[in-house]
């Protein structure tokens, strides 16, 4: 009976972005899922490039070709990310700047009407009961601020006890 030893693991360079994936694959291999792992890799690689003959040994020509393609694509992505980061750092890519309107016509101001509890609750995306609870637990100014933060047009609303309606605050 001959003593067969498995060959030692080969070390290969892996693009930084693929390190977490390679670690997970290595863990699956150590857990004994080698055949399923190799079949999965074969399917994955064939989806990337169906023109190459697949041999999933780490030193195989197809794996080396795939690694070169991945490194090239990762380099391109890295360069584009660097350009975006530089643009953002220089202020050329300011995301807080308001966008211009696509149409040149003047929008007429819509006069907001007083609203009943159910209608304002719907506008603020809360239940009528929670609207009442907020009104009762906050001061008038805190309630106006709270409604302004929830309103889609950032309009504050105040409660008029006599009419039993909420009125917009400018």
C-alpha positions as CSV (number, residue, x, y, z in Angstrom):
1,X,0.0,0.0,0.0
2,X,1.5,3.3,-1.1
3,X,1.2,6.4,1.0
4,X,-0.4,9.1,-1.2
5,X,0.0,12.6,0.1
6,X,-1.9,15.5,-1.4
7,X,0.3,18.2,-2.9
8,X,0.7,21.3,-0.9
9,X,-1.6,24.2,-1.6
10,X,-0.4,26.6,-4.2
11,X,-0.3,30.3,-3.5
12,X,-1.7,32.6,-6.1
13,X,-2.1,36.4,-6.3
14,X,-5.8,37.5,-6.1
15,X,-7.1,40.9,-6.8
16,X,-7.9,42.7,-3.6
17,X,-11.6,43.0,-4.5
18,X,-11.8,39.2,-4.8
19,X,-10.1,38.4,-1.4
20,X,-13.3,38.0,0.6
21,X,-14.8,35.7,-2.1
22,X,-11.6,33.6,-2.3
23,X,-11.6,33.3,1.5
24,X,-15.2,31.9,1.4
25,X,-14.3,29.5,-1.4
26,X,-11.3,28.3,0.6
27,X,-13.5,27.8,3.7
28,X,-15.9,25.7,1.6
29,X,-12.9,23.7,0.3
30,X,-11.6,23.1,3.9
31,X,-15.1,21.9,4.9
32,X,-15.0,19.2,2.2
33,X,-17.3,20.8,-0.4
34,X,-14.5,20.6,-3.0
35,X,-16.5,18.9,-5.8
36,X,-19.5,21.2,-5.5
37,X,-17.1,24.1,-5.3
38,X,-15.2,23.2,-8.5
39,X,-18.5,22.6,-10.3
40,X,-19.8,26.0,-9.2
41,X,-16.6,27.7,-10.2
42,X,-16.7,26.0,-13.6
43,X,-20.3,27.3,-14.2
44,X,-19.3,30.8,-13.0
45,X,-16.2,30.9,-15.2
46,X,-18.2,29.7,-18.2
47,X,-20.7,32.5,-17.8
48,X,-17.8,35.0,-17.9
49,X,-16.2,33.6,-21.0
50,X,-17.7,30.6,-22.8
51,X,-14.9,30.7,-25.4
52,X,-12.2,29.3,-23.1
53,X,-11.6,25.6,-22.2
54,X,-12.1,25.3,-18.5
55,X,-9.5,23.7,-16.3
56,X,-10.0,25.0,-12.7
57,X,-6.5,24.1,-11.4
58,X,-4.9,27.3,-9.9
59,X,-2.1,27.2,-12.4
60,X,-4.2,26.3,-15.4
61,X,-4.1,28.5,-18.5
62,X,-7.9,29.3,-18.3
63,X,-7.7,30.4,-14.7
64,X,-4.7,32.6,-15.4
65,X,-6.5,34.1,-18.4
66,X,-9.5,34.8,-16.3
67,X,-7.4,36.3,-13.6
68,X,-5.8,38.7,-16.1
69,X,-9.2,39.7,-17.5
70,X,-10.5,40.4,-13.9
71,X,-7.4,42.4,-13.0
72,X,-7.8,44.5,-16.1
73,X,-11.5,45.1,-15.4
74,X,-10.8,45.9,-11.8
75,X,-8.0,48.3,-12.8
76,X,-10.5,50.2,-15.1
77,X,-13.1,50.3,-12.3
78,X,-10.5,51.5,-9.8
79,X,-9.4,54.3,-12.1
80,X,-13.0,55.4,-12.7
81,X,-13.6,55.4,-9.0
82,X,-10.5,57.5,-8.4
83,X,-11.7,60.1,-11.0
84,X,-15.1,60.3,-9.3
85,X,-13.5,60.7,-5.9
86,X,-11.3,63.5,-7.2
87,X,-14.2,65.2,-8.8
88,X,-16.2,65.0,-5.6
89,X,-13.3,66.3,-3.5
90,X,-12.7,69.2,-5.9
91,X,-16.4,70.2,-5.7
92,X,-17.1,69.7,-9.3
93,X,-19.5,67.0,-8.4
94,X,-21.6,68.8,-5.9
95,X,-24.7,66.7,-5.1
96,X,-26.2,69.3,-2.8
97,X,-26.7,71.8,-5.6
98,X,-30.4,72.1,-6.6
99,X,-31.2,70.9,-10.1
100,X,-32.6,73.2,-12.7
101,X,-36.1,72.7,-13.8
102,X,-36.6,71.0,-17.1
103,X,-39.4,73.4,-18.1
104,X,-39.2,77.1,-18.3
105,X,-42.8,77.9,-17.4
106,X,-43.6,79.5,-14.0
107,X,-45.3,77.2,-11.6
108,X,-48.2,78.8,-9.9
109,X,-48.2,78.6,-6.1
110,X,-50.9,76.3,-4.9
111,X,-52.8,77.8,-1.9
112,X,-53.0,75.1,0.8
113,X,-56.3,74.7,2.4
114,X,-56.9,73.9,6.1
115,X,-57.0,70.2,6.7
116,X,-58.9,67.8,9.0
117,X,-57.0,65.4,11.2
118,X,-57.4,62.4,8.7
119,X,-56.3,64.5,5.7
120,X,-53.2,65.9,7.3
121,X,-52.3,62.5,8.8
122,X,-52.4,61.1,5.3
123,X,-50.3,63.9,3.9
124,X,-47.7,63.4,6.7
125,X,-47.7,59.6,6.3
126,X,-48.8,59.0,9.9
127,X,-51.9,57.6,11.5
128,X,-54.6,60.1,12.7
129,X,-54.0,58.8,16.2
130,X,-50.3,59.5,16.1
131,X,-50.9,63.0,14.7
132,X,-53.2,63.8,17.6
133,X,-50.6,62.3,20.1
134,X,-47.8,64.5,18.6
135,X,-50.0,67.6,18.7
136,X,-50.9,67.0,22.4
137,X,-47.3,66.1,23.5
138,X,-45.5,68.9,21.8
139,X,-45.5,72.6,22.2
140,X,-47.1,74.6,19.3
141,X,-43.6,75.5,17.9
142,X,-42.4,71.9,18.2
143,X,-45.5,70.6,16.5
144,X,-45.0,73.1,13.6
145,X,-41.4,72.0,13.3
146,X,-42.4,68.3,13.4
147,X,-45.0,68.7,10.7
148,X,-42.6,70.7,8.5
149,X,-40.1,67.8,8.7
150,X,-42.7,65.3,7.6
151,X,-44.6,67.3,5.0
152,X,-43.6,66.6,1.4
153,X,-43.4,70.3,0.6
154,X,-41.8,71.2,4.0
155,X,-44.9,73.1,5.1
156,X,-45.5,73.5,8.8
157,X,-49.0,73.0,10.2
158,X,-50.6,74.4,13.3
159,X,-53.8,73.3,15.1
160,X,-56.7,75.7,15.4
161,X,-58.8,74.5,18.3
162,X,-61.9,76.7,17.4
163,X,-62.3,75.3,13.9
164,X,-60.9,71.9,14.7
165,X,-58.6,72.1,11.6
166,X,-54.9,72.3,10.8
167,X,-53.7,75.4,9.0
168,X,-50.5,75.8,7.0
169,X,-47.8,78.0,8.4
170,X,-45.6,80.0,6.1
